[in-house]
Amino acid sequence: MLMPLERLRAILELLFREGVLVAEKDPRPRRCHPALPGVPNLEVLRAMASLRARRLVRQTFAWRHFYWYLTDAGVAHLRRYLRLPPDIVPLSLQRARPPHGPPRPAGAPRGTRDARGTDG
């Protein structure tokens, strides 16, 4: 399917940034994708079908929605296509960081109770 390169690039950038992409099974040409303003849902479906045929994404389907997940080969291909440095990775491949808070000393009490265990 022919589509403007700006739209294809927007689809691929979103896929690489998130690592996953969701689209409703709705091939009406005038319906836009909710995460990509101005990009018809049909173009998202066709672009992802192309990537799936080359085994760059893995597809699942549930309740009228397609879910696409980037494979390792897909990450490498999109990194070359979008000209991204190797230190940028999709959000789905990043590890969750522990919450940042002030470190507590090793023997400090947790609450307002004193050493005897009573409120004081």
A tleap script that builds the chain and sets N, CA, C and O, in Angstrom:
source leaprc.protein.ff14SB
mol = sequence {
  NMET LEU MET PRO LEU GLU ARG LEU ARG ALA
  ILE LEU GLU LEU LEU PHE ARG GLU GLY VAL
  LEU VAL ALA GLU LYS ASP PRO ARG PRO ARG
  ARG CYS HIE PRO ALA LEU PRO GLY VAL PRO
  ASN LEU GLU VAL LEU ARG ALA MET ALA SER
  LEU ARG ALA ARG ARG LEU VAL ARG GLN THR
  PHE ALA TRP ARG HIE PHE TYR TRP TYR LEU
  THR ASP ALA GLY VAL ALA HIE LEU ARG ARG
  TYR LEU ARG LEU PRO PRO ASP ILE VAL PRO
  LEU SER LEU GLN ARG ALA ARG PRO PRO HIE
  GLY PRO PRO ARG PRO ALA GLY ALA PRO ARG
  GLY THR ARG ASP ALA ARG GLY THR ASP CGLY
}
set mol.1.N position { 0.850 -1.175 0.000 }
set mol.1.CA position { 0.000 0.000 0.000 }
set mol.1.C position { 0.894 1.235 0.000 }
set mol.1.O position { 1.839 1.332 0.782 }
set mol.2.N position { 0.590 2.153 -0.865 }
set mol.2.CA position { 1.342 3.392 -0.912 }
set mol.2.C position { 0.879 4.323 0.200 }
set mol.2.O position { -0.318 4.520 0.409 }
set mol.3.N position { 1.848 4.892 0.908 }
set mol.3.CA position { 1.534 5.875 1.944 }
set mol.3.C position { 2.686 6.861 2.024 }
set mol.3.O position { 3.823 6.515 1.703 }
set mol.4.N position { 2.402 8.085 2.450 }
set mol.4.CA position { 3.474 9.070 2.576 }
set mol.4.C position { 4.532 8.605 3.580 }
set mol.4.O position { 4.206 7.979 4.589 }
set mol.5.N position { 5.788 8.912 3.300 }
set mol.5.CA position { 6.877 8.488 4.164 }
set mol.5.C position { 6.782 9.086 5.561 }
set mol.5.O position { 7.250 8.480 6.525 }
set mol.6.N position { 6.180 10.276 5.683 }
set mol.6.CA position { 6.039 10.886 7.009 }
set mol.6.C position { 5.158 10.022 7.904 }
set mol.6.O position { 5.441 9.858 9.091 }
set mol.7.N position { 4.090 9.471 7.334 }
set mol.7.CA position { 3.189 8.617 8.117 }
set mol.7.C position { 3.858 7.297 8.480 }
set mol.7.O position { 3.739 6.822 9.610 }
set mol.8.N position { 4.564 6.707 7.513 }
set mol.8.CA position { 5.270 5.457 7.795 }
set mol.8.C position { 6.316 5.677 8.871 }
set mol.8.O position { 6.467 4.852 9.772 }
set mol.9.N position { 7.035 6.777 8.784 }
set mol.9.CA position { 8.062 7.081 9.789 }
set mol.9.C position { 7.429 7.297 11.169 }
set mol.9.O position { 7.995 6.873 12.176 }
set mol.10.N position { 6.266 7.949 11.224 }
set mol.10.CA position { 5.579 8.152 12.504 }
set mol.10.C position { 5.162 6.812 13.119 }
set mol.10.O position { 5.282 6.612 14.327 }
set mol.11.N position { 4.673 5.901 12.280 }
set mol.11.CA position { 4.283 4.573 12.764 }
set mol.11.C position { 5.496 3.835 13.314 }
set mol.11.O position { 5.438 3.268 14.405 }
set mol.12.N position { 6.594 3.841 12.564 }
set mol.12.CA position { 7.788 3.120 12.982 }
set mol.12.C position { 8.442 3.749 14.210 }
set mol.12.O position { 8.978 3.035 15.057 }
set mol.13.N position { 8.403 5.071 14.315 }
set mol.13.CA position { 8.959 5.731 15.506 }
set mol.13.C position { 8.169 5.370 16.750 }
set mol.13.O position { 8.756 5.118 17.802 }
set mol.14.N position { 6.841 5.340 16.648 }
set mol.14.CA position { 6.021 4.955 17.793 }
set mol.14.C position { 6.284 3.502 18.174 }
set mol.14.O position { 6.404 3.181 19.356 }
set mol.15.N position { 6.373 2.637 17.192 }
set mol.15.CA position { 6.658 1.231 17.460 }
set mol.15.C position { 8.007 1.071 18.145 }
set mol.15.O position { 8.123 0.304 19.100 }
set mol.16.N position { 9.026 1.780 17.677 }
set mol.16.CA position { 10.344 1.647 18.296 }
set mol.16.C position { 10.371 2.260 19.691 }
set mol.16.O position { 10.990 1.705 20.599 }
set mol.17.N position { 9.711 3.393 19.869 }
set mol.17.CA position { 9.719 4.057 21.173 }
set mol.17.C position { 9.063 3.191 22.245 }
set mol.17.O position { 9.595 3.052 23.346 }
set mol.18.N position { 7.907 2.608 21.922 }
set mol.18.CA position { 7.164 1.817 22.899 }
set mol.18.C position { 7.587 0.350 22.917 }
set mol.18.O position { 7.574 -0.289 23.969 }
set mol.19.N position { 7.958 -0.180 21.761 }
set mol.19.CA position { 8.288 -1.596 21.666 }
set mol.19.C position { 7.080 -2.450 21.343 }
set mol.19.O position { 7.223 -3.605 20.944 }
set mol.20.N position { 5.906 -1.900 21.509 }
set mol.20.CA position { 4.647 -2.587 21.189 }
set mol.20.C position { 3.722 -1.590 20.495 }
set mol.20.O position { 3.883 -0.377 20.629 }
set mol.21.N position { 2.755 -2.120 19.752 }
set mol.21.CA position { 1.781 -1.267 19.085 }
set mol.21.C position { 0.448 -1.984 19.089 }
set mol.21.O position { 0.388 -3.197 18.884 }
set mol.22.N position { -0.623 -1.237 19.323 }
set mol.22.CA position { -1.978 -1.783 19.373 }
set mol.22.C position { -2.819 -1.046 18.342 }
set mol.22.O position { -2.736 0.175 18.212 }
set mol.23.N position { -3.636 -1.808 17.608 }
set mol.23.CA position { -4.563 -1.197 16.658 }
set mol.23.C position { -5.827 -2.032 16.610 }
set mol.23.O position { -5.779 -3.262 16.634 }
set mol.24.N position { -6.950 -1.352 16.543 }
set mol.24.CA position { -8.234 -2.038 16.430 }
set mol.24.C position { -8.396 -2.598 15.022 }
set mol.24.O position { -7.935 -1.998 14.052 }
set mol.25.N position { -9.048 -3.742 14.915 }
set mol.25.CA position { -9.310 -4.333 13.605 }
set mol.25.C position { -10.467 -3.568 12.981 }
set mol.25.O position { -11.621 -3.994 13.033 }
set mol.26.N position { -10.133 -2.437 12.395 }
set mol.26.CA position { -11.121 -1.562 11.770 }
set mol.26.C position { -10.491 -0.992 10.504 }
set mol.26.O position { -9.799 0.023 10.568 }
set mol.27.N position { -10.718 -1.628 9.350 }
set mol.27.CA position { -10.046 -1.183 8.136 }
set mol.27.C position { -10.719 -0.022 7.415 }
set mol.27.O position { -10.403 0.231 6.252 }
set mol.28.N position { -11.636 0.691 8.062 }
set mol.28.CA position { -12.252 1.840 7.392 }
set mol.28.C position { -11.186 2.895 7.118 }
set mol.28.O position { -10.443 3.263 8.028 }
set mol.29.N position { -11.095 3.384 5.900 }
set mol.29.CA position { -9.979 4.262 5.545 }
set mol.29.C position { -9.998 5.629 6.219 }
set mol.29.O position { -8.943 6.252 6.329 }
set mol.30.N position { -11.118 6.112 6.664 }
set mol.30.CA position { -11.177 7.455 7.247 }
set mol.30.C position { -10.936 7.458 8.764 }
set mol.30.O position { -10.779 8.523 9.361 }
set mol.31.N position { -10.907 6.309 9.368 }
set mol.31.CA position { -10.728 6.232 10.821 }
set mol.31.C position { -9.248 6.364 11.179 }
set mol.31.O position { -8.425 5.597 10.678 }
set mol.32.N position { -8.897 7.322 12.036 }
set mol.32.CA position { -7.506 7.561 12.422 }
set mol.32.C position { -7.122 6.718 13.629 }
set mol.32.O position { -7.960 6.369 14.460 }
set mol.33.N position { -5.843 6.402 13.703 }
set mol.33.CA position { -5.310 5.656 14.840 }
set mol.33.C position { -5.268 6.586 16.052 }
set mol.33.O position { -4.858 7.738 15.914 }
set mol.34.N position { -5.682 6.121 17.243 }
set mol.34.CA position { -5.742 7.026 18.408 }
set mol.34.C position { -4.383 7.551 18.869 }
set mol.34.O position { -4.312 8.666 19.384 }
set mol.35.N position { -3.316 6.794 18.703 }
set mol.35.CA position { -2.005 7.249 19.169 }
set mol.35.C position { -1.251 8.051 18.115 }
set mol.35.O position { -0.246 8.695 18.418 }
set mol.36.N position { -1.740 8.011 16.878 }
set mol.36.CA position { -1.074 8.715 15.780 }
set mol.36.C position { -2.073 9.631 15.086 }
set mol.36.O position { -2.742 9.192 14.151 }
set mol.37.N position { -2.198 10.874 15.501 }
set mol.37.CA position { -3.164 11.772 14.864 }
set mol.37.C position { -2.806 12.014 13.408 }
set mol.37.O position { -1.654 12.293 13.072 }
set mol.38.N position { -3.810 11.903 12.551 }
set mol.38.CA position { -3.610 12.123 11.134 }
set mol.38.C position { -3.180 10.892 10.359 }
set mol.38.O position { -3.036 10.956 9.138 }
set mol.39.N position { -2.970 9.771 11.040 }
set mol.39.CA position { -2.572 8.531 10.369 }
set mol.39.C position { -3.761 7.578 10.402 }
set mol.39.O position { -4.209 7.192 11.481 }
set mol.40.N position { -4.276 7.196 9.242 }
set mol.40.CA position { -5.415 6.267 9.225 }
set mol.40.C position { -5.047 4.900 9.806 }
set mol.40.O position { -3.921 4.428 9.653 }
set mol.41.N position { -6.007 4.285 10.466 }
set mol.41.CA position { -5.799 2.982 11.077 }
set mol.41.C position { -5.453 1.930 10.026 }
set mol.41.O position { -4.696 1.001 10.305 }
set mol.42.N position { -5.999 2.072 8.828 }
set mol.42.CA position { -5.712 1.137 7.748 }
set mol.42.C position { -4.227 1.142 7.389 }
set mol.42.O position { -3.654 0.088 7.114 }
set mol.43.N position { -3.602 2.314 7.391 }
set mol.43.CA position { -2.176 2.396 7.083 }
set mol.43.C position { -1.337 1.744 8.172 }
set mol.43.O position { -0.305 1.139 7.879 }
set mol.44.N position { -1.770 1.860 9.425 }
set mol.44.CA position { -1.063 1.185 10.518 }
set mol.44.C position { -1.160 -0.329 10.327 }
set mol.44.O position { -0.165 -1.037 10.479 }
set mol.45.N position { -2.345 -0.823 9.998 }
set mol.45.CA position { -2.528 -2.261 9.789 }
set mol.45.C position { -1.643 -2.767 8.655 }
set mol.45.O position { -1.027 -3.826 8.780 }
set mol.46.N position { -1.573 -2.032 7.561 }
set mol.46.CA position { -0.793 -2.472 6.408 }
set mol.46.C position { 0.718 -2.374 6.668 }
set mol.46.O position { 1.472 -3.247 6.238 }
set mol.47.N position { 1.159 -1.340 7.354 }
set mol.47.CA position { 2.584 -1.215 7.665 }
set mol.47.C position { 3.027 -2.347 8.592 }
set mol.47.O position { 4.115 -2.901 8.430 }
set mol.48.N position { 2.185 -2.684 9.553 }
set mol.48.CA position { 2.540 -3.757 10.482 }
set mol.48.C position { 2.459 -5.119 9.798 }
set mol.48.O position { 3.216 -6.022 10.153 }
set mol.49.N position { 1.568 -5.291 8.833 }
set mol.49.CA position { 1.510 -6.544 8.071 }
set mol.49.C position { 2.806 -6.733 7.281 }
set mol.49.O position { 3.293 -7.855 7.145 }
set mol.50.N position { 3.357 -5.647 6.768 }
set mol.50.CA position { 4.622 -5.719 6.052 }
set mol.50.C position { 5.757 -6.134 6.988 }
set mol.50.O position { 6.584 -6.973 6.630 }
set mol.51.N position { 5.797 -5.553 8.171 }
set mol.51.CA position { 6.835 -5.919 9.140 }
set mol.51.C position { 6.655 -7.356 9.625 }
set mol.51.O position { 7.635 -8.059 9.871 }
set mol.52.N position { 5.420 -7.784 9.759 }
set mol.52.CA position { 5.151 -9.156 10.202 }
set mol.52.C position { 5.594 -10.166 9.148 }
set mol.52.O position { 6.102 -11.233 9.491 }
set mol.53.N position { 5.407 -9.840 7.861 }
set mol.53.CA position { 5.832 -10.739 6.793 }
set mol.53.C position { 7.350 -10.921 6.784 }
set mol.53.O position { 7.852 -11.968 6.375 }
set mol.54.N position { 8.070 -9.908 7.232 }
set mol.54.CA position { 9.532 -10.002 7.304 }
set mol.54.C position { 10.007 -10.492 8.671 }
set mol.54.O position { 11.207 -10.513 8.943 }
set mol.55.N position { 9.064 -10.888 9.531 }
set mol.55.CA position { 9.336 -11.408 10.883 }
set mol.55.C position { 10.100 -10.416 11.758 }
set mol.55.O position { 10.976 -10.796 12.535 }
set mol.56.N position { 9.750 -9.138 11.616 }
set mol.56.CA position { 10.348 -8.104 12.451 }
set mol.56.C position { 9.472 -7.797 13.657 }
set mol.56.O position { 9.935 -7.193 14.625 }
set mol.57.N position { 8.207 -8.210 13.605 }
set mol.57.CA position { 7.294 -8.080 14.738 }
set mol.57.C position { 6.562 -9.406 14.927 }
set mol.57.O position { 6.435 -10.204 13.999 }
set mol.58.N position { 6.087 -9.619 16.146 }
set mol.58.CA position { 5.263 -10.773 16.487 }
set mol.58.C position { 3.856 -10.252 16.721 }
set mol.58.O position { 3.679 -9.245 17.407 }
set mol.59.N position { 2.861 -10.913 16.169 }
set mol.59.CA position { 1.480 -10.421 16.228 }
set mol.59.C position { 0.603 -11.355 17.042 }
set mol.59.O position { 0.704 -12.576 16.928 }
set mol.60.N position { -0.262 -10.769 17.869 }
set mol.60.CA position { -1.333 -11.504 18.533 }
set mol.60.C position { -2.627 -10.744 18.293 }
set mol.60.O position { -2.613 -9.554 17.977 }
set mol.61.N position { -3.729 -11.433 18.443 }
set mol.61.CA position { -5.035 -10.835 18.197 }
set mol.61.C position { -5.980 -11.251 19.305 }
set mol.61.O position { -6.072 -12.432 19.641 }
set mol.62.N position { -6.680 -10.288 19.870 }
set mol.62.CA position { -7.663 -10.577 20.909 }
set mol.62.C position { -8.706 -9.472 20.937 }
set mol.62.O position { -8.372 -8.287 20.960 }
set mol.63.N position { -9.956 -9.866 20.936 }
set mol.63.CA position { -11.076 -8.942 21.099 }
set mol.63.C position { -11.017 -7.763 20.144 }
set mol.63.O position { -11.077 -6.611 20.571 }
set mol.64.N position { -10.900 -8.044 18.859 }
set mol.64.CA position { -10.896 -7.045 17.799 }
set mol.64.C position { -9.695 -6.096 17.834 }
set mol.64.O position { -9.755 -5.017 17.245 }
set mol.65.N position { -8.625 -6.469 18.500 }
set mol.65.CA position { -7.427 -5.646 18.548 }
set mol.65.C position { -6.212 -6.481 18.161 }
set mol.65.O position { -6.058 -7.623 18.592 }
set mol.66.N position { -5.359 -5.886 17.340 }
set mol.66.CA position { -4.078 -6.486 17.000 }
set mol.66.C position { -3.036 -5.931 17.965 }
set mol.66.O position { -3.062 -4.750 18.310 }
set mol.67.N position { -2.126 -6.787 18.392 }
set mol.67.CA position { -1.002 -6.397 19.244 }
set mol.67.C position { 0.270 -6.844 18.538 }
set mol.67.O position { 0.406 -8.014 18.181 }
set mol.68.N position { 1.197 -5.919 18.337 }
set mol.68.CA position { 2.458 -6.244 17.697 }
set mol.68.C position { 3.592 -5.958 18.665 }
set mol.68.O position { 3.613 -4.915 19.320 }
set mol.69.N position { 4.534 -6.887 18.753 }
set mol.69.CA position { 5.692 -6.784 19.630 }
set mol.69.C position { 6.948 -6.855 18.779 }
set mol.69.O position { 7.056 -7.724 17.913 }
set mol.70.N position { 7.891 -5.966 19.006 }
set mol.70.CA position { 9.139 -5.972 18.257 }
set mol.70.C position { 9.986 -7.186 18.621 }
set mol.70.O position { 10.104 -7.536 19.795 }
set mol.71.N position { 10.566 -7.816 17.629 }
set mol.71.CA position { 11.538 -8.882 17.862 }
set mol.71.C position { 12.932 -8.247 17.900 }
set mol.71.O position { 13.083 -7.058 17.622 }
set mol.72.N position { 13.935 -9.036 18.240 }
set mol.72.CA position { 15.301 -8.515 18.260 }
set mol.72.C position { 15.737 -8.079 16.865 }
set mol.72.O position { 16.416 -7.063 16.711 }
set mol.73.N position { 15.343 -8.854 15.846 }
set mol.73.CA position { 15.668 -8.464 14.473 }
set mol.73.C position { 14.946 -7.167 14.102 }
set mol.73.O position { 15.490 -6.342 13.368 }
set mol.74.N position { 13.718 -6.986 14.608 }
set mol.74.CA position { 12.970 -5.759 14.343 }
set mol.74.C position { 13.615 -4.546 14.981 }
set mol.74.O position { 13.643 -3.468 14.388 }
set mol.75.N position { 14.135 -4.716 16.195 }
set mol.75.CA position { 14.823 -3.604 16.867 }
set mol.75.C position { 16.047 -3.202 16.056 }
set mol.75.O position { 16.291 -2.013 15.851 }
set mol.76.N position { 16.815 -4.179 15.596 }
set mol.76.CA position { 18.017 -3.875 14.813 }
set mol.76.C position { 17.643 -3.202 13.488 }
set mol.76.O position { 18.297 -2.246 13.071 }
set mol.77.N position { 16.596 -3.699 12.830 }
set mol.77.CA position { 16.183 -3.113 11.547 }
set mol.77.C position { 15.694 -1.675 11.723 }
set mol.77.O position { 16.081 -0.790 10.960 }
set mol.78.N position { 14.847 -1.439 12.724 }
set mol.78.CA position { 14.335 -0.079 12.933 }
set mol.78.C position { 15.434 0.865 13.384 }
set mol.78.O position { 15.402 2.050 13.055 }
set mol.79.N position { 16.400 0.363 14.129 }
set mol.79.CA position { 17.515 1.215 14.539 }
set mol.79.C position { 18.305 1.684 13.305 }
set mol.79.O position { 18.724 2.840 13.237 }
set mol.80.N position { 18.503 0.787 12.340 }
set mol.80.CA position { 19.185 1.180 11.102 }
set mol.80.C position { 18.307 2.116 10.269 }
set mol.80.O position { 18.787 3.128 9.759 }
set mol.81.N position { 17.022 1.776 10.133 }
set mol.81.CA position { 16.117 2.567 9.293 }
set mol.81.C position { 15.923 3.982 9.838 }
set mol.81.O position { 15.916 4.947 9.074 }
set mol.82.N position { 15.768 4.105 11.149 }
set mol.82.CA position { 15.535 5.410 11.768 }
set mol.82.C position { 16.829 6.132 12.127 }
set mol.82.O position { 16.798 7.259 12.622 }
set mol.83.N position { 17.969 5.484 11.878 }
set mol.83.CA position { 19.296 6.048 12.172 }
set mol.83.C position { 19.432 6.450 13.637 }
set mol.83.O position { 19.738 7.598 13.959 }
set mol.84.N position { 19.199 5.485 14.509 }
set mol.84.CA position { 19.285 5.718 15.952 }
set mol.84.C position { 20.574 5.120 16.499 }
set mol.84.O position { 21.052 4.109 15.983 }
set mol.85.N position { 21.146 5.732 17.543 }
set mol.85.CA position { 22.356 5.150 18.142 }
set mol.85.C position { 22.018 3.866 18.903 }
set mol.85.O position { 20.865 3.652 19.280 }
set mol.86.N position { 23.017 3.016 19.128 }
set mol.86.CA position { 22.744 1.722 19.772 }
set mol.86.C position { 22.339 1.815 21.242 }
set mol.86.O position { 21.832 0.838 21.792 }
set mol.87.N position { 22.547 2.956 21.894 }
set mol.87.CA position { 22.183 3.048 23.312 }
set mol.87.C position { 20.698 3.334 23.528 }
set mol.87.O position { 20.222 3.247 24.660 }
set mol.88.N position { 19.961 3.670 22.481 }
set mol.88.CA position { 18.518 3.904 22.607 }
set mol.88.C position { 17.797 2.578 22.389 }
set mol.88.O position { 17.981 1.917 21.367 }
set mol.89.N position { 16.967 2.199 23.373 }
set mol.89.CA position { 16.216 0.940 23.277 }
set mol.89.C position { 14.739 1.229 23.517 }
set mol.89.O position { 14.409 2.228 24.156 }
set mol.90.N position { 13.839 0.377 23.018 }
set mol.90.CA position { 12.404 0.568 23.255 }
set mol.90.C position { 12.061 0.461 24.746 }
set mol.90.O position { 12.777 -0.179 25.517 }
set mol.91.N position { 10.956 1.097 25.134 }
set mol.91.CA position { 10.528 1.074 26.537 }
set mol.91.C position { 10.235 -0.337 27.024 }
set mol.91.O position { 10.433 -0.634 28.202 }
set mol.92.N position { 9.769 -1.211 26.141 }
set mol.92.CA position { 9.442 -2.568 26.573 }
set mol.92.C position { 10.688 -3.390 26.893 }
set mol.92.O position { 10.585 -4.426 27.548 }
set mol.93.N position { 11.859 -2.949 26.444 }
set mol.93.CA position { 13.088 -3.671 26.734 }
set mol.93.C position { 13.895 -3.053 27.870 }
set mol.93.O position { 14.902 -3.621 28.293 }
set mol.94.N position { 13.468 -1.906 28.364 }
set mol.94.CA position { 14.182 -1.270 29.472 }
set mol.94.C position { 13.753 -1.904 30.784 }
set mol.94.O position { 12.594 -2.279 30.960 }
set mol.95.N position { 14.695 -2.017 31.692 }
set mol.95.CA position { 14.373 -2.557 33.016 }
set mol.95.C position { 13.714 -1.486 33.865 }
set mol.95.O position { 14.011 -0.298 33.739 }
set mol.96.N position { 12.819 -1.925 34.725 }
set mol.96.CA position { 12.156 -0.986 35.632 }
set mol.96.C position { 13.165 -0.520 36.672 }
set mol.96.O position { 13.914 -1.318 37.236 }
set mol.97.N position { 13.168 0.756 36.909 }
set mol.97.CA position { 14.094 1.318 37.889 }
set mol.97.C position { 13.434 1.335 39.259 }
set mol.97.O position { 12.231 1.575 39.363 }
set mol.98.N position { 14.211 1.081 40.315 }
set mol.98.CA position { 13.627 1.154 41.654 }
set mol.98.C position { 13.264 2.598 41.987 }
set mol.98.O position { 13.917 3.523 41.505 }
set mol.99.N position { 12.236 2.801 42.801 }
set mol.99.CA position { 11.848 4.178 43.154 }
set mol.99.C position { 12.970 4.875 43.896 }
set mol.99.O position { 13.652 4.289 44.737 }
set mol.100.N position { 13.141 6.144 43.559 }
set mol.100.CA position { 14.203 6.925 44.198 }
set mol.100.C position { 13.654 7.579 45.452 }
set mol.100.O position { 12.608 8.227 45.419 }
set mol.101.N position { 14.347 7.409 46.531 }
set mol.101.CA position { 13.977 8.030 47.789 }
set mol.101.C position { 15.231 8.192 48.625 }
set mol.101.O position { 16.267 7.608 48.307 }
set mol.102.N position { 15.155 8.965 49.670 }
set mol.102.CA position { 16.351 9.123 50.495 }
set mol.102.C position { 16.679 7.794 51.181 }
set mol.102.O position { 15.783 7.130 51.700 }
set mol.103.N position { 17.939 7.409 51.185 }
set mol.103.CA position { 18.305 6.147 51.835 }
set mol.103.C position { 18.120 6.243 53.344 }
set mol.103.O position { 18.453 7.248 53.972 }
set mol.104.N position { 17.581 5.170 53.902 }
set mol.104.CA position { 17.362 5.120 55.342 }
set mol.104.C position { 18.573 4.510 56.018 }
set mol.104.O position { 19.102 3.516 55.521 }
set mol.105.N position { 19.034 5.062 57.132 }
set mol.105.CA position { 20.149 4.444 57.859 }
set mol.105.C position { 19.775 3.031 58.304 }
set mol.105.O position { 18.597 2.720 58.480 }
set mol.106.N position { 20.771 2.193 58.481 }
set mol.106.CA position { 20.552 0.771 58.753 }
set mol.106.C position { 19.824 0.511 60.066 }
set mol.106.O position { 19.111 -0.490 60.134 }
set mol.107.N position { 19.937 1.289 61.070 }
set mol.107.CA position { 19.290 1.003 62.352 }
set mol.107.C position { 18.146 1.940 62.680 }
set mol.107.O position { 17.648 1.918 63.806 }
set mol.108.N position { 17.714 2.753 61.746 }
set mol.108.CA position { 16.693 3.768 62.018 }
set mol.108.C position { 15.320 3.116 62.164 }
set mol.108.O position { 14.994 2.176 61.439 }
set mol.109.N position { 14.512 3.621 63.109 }
set mol.109.CA position { 13.154 3.088 63.255 }
set mol.109.C position { 12.285 3.492 62.071 }
set mol.109.O position { 12.527 4.513 61.428 }
set mol.110.N position { 11.271 2.677 61.790 }
set mol.110.CA position { 10.417 2.935 60.631 }
set mol.110.C position { 9.312 3.939 60.922 }
set mol.110.O position { 8.970 4.735 60.047 }
set mol.111.N position { 8.762 3.929 62.087 }
set mol.111.CA position { 7.628 4.790 62.387 }
set mol.111.C position { 7.956 5.781 63.492 }
set mol.111.O position { 9.107 6.174 63.686 }
set mol.112.N position { 6.897 6.179 64.219 }
set mol.112.CA position { 7.081 7.149 65.302 }
set mol.112.C position { 7.167 6.463 66.660 }
set mol.112.O position { 7.186 7.146 67.683 }
set mol.113.N position { 7.219 5.145 66.700 }
set mol.113.CA position { 7.272 4.439 67.977 }
set mol.113.C position { 8.677 4.505 68.561 }
set mol.113.O position { 9.668 4.583 67.835 }
set mol.114.N position { 8.740 4.473 69.873 }
set mol.114.CA position { 10.045 4.491 70.509 }
set mol.114.C position { 10.605 3.062 70.621 }
set mol.114.O position { 10.008 2.126 70.089 }
set mol.115.N position { 11.720 2.889 71.291 }
set mol.115.CA position { 12.401 1.608 71.362 }
set mol.115.C position { 11.572 0.544 72.068 }
set mol.115.O position { 11.746 -0.644 71.797 }
set mol.116.N position { 10.650 0.951 72.992 }
set mol.116.CA position { 9.831 -0.026 73.723 }
set mol.116.C position { 8.643 -0.497 72.894 }
set mol.116.O position { 7.951 -1.435 73.291 }
set mol.117.N position { 8.390 0.140 71.739 }
set mol.117.CA position { 7.278 -0.269 70.895 }
set mol.117.C position { 5.992 0.432 71.210 }
set mol.117.O position { 4.945 0.011 70.718 }
set mol.118.N position { 6.006 1.487 72.009 }
set mol.118.CA position { 4.786 2.226 72.321 }
set mol.118.C position { 4.851 3.591 71.646 }
set mol.118.O position { 5.928 4.112 71.355 }
set mol.119.N position { 3.689 4.146 71.410 }
set mol.119.CA position { 3.642 5.490 70.838 }
set mol.119.C position { 4.014 6.470 71.929 }
set mol.119.O position { 3.538 6.359 73.059 }
set mol.120.N position { 4.830 7.392 71.610 }
set mol.120.CA position { 5.250 8.256 72.699 }
set mol.120.C position { 5.490 9.572 72.298 }
set mol.120.O position { 5.853 10.412 73.121 }
savepdb mol mol.pdb
quit
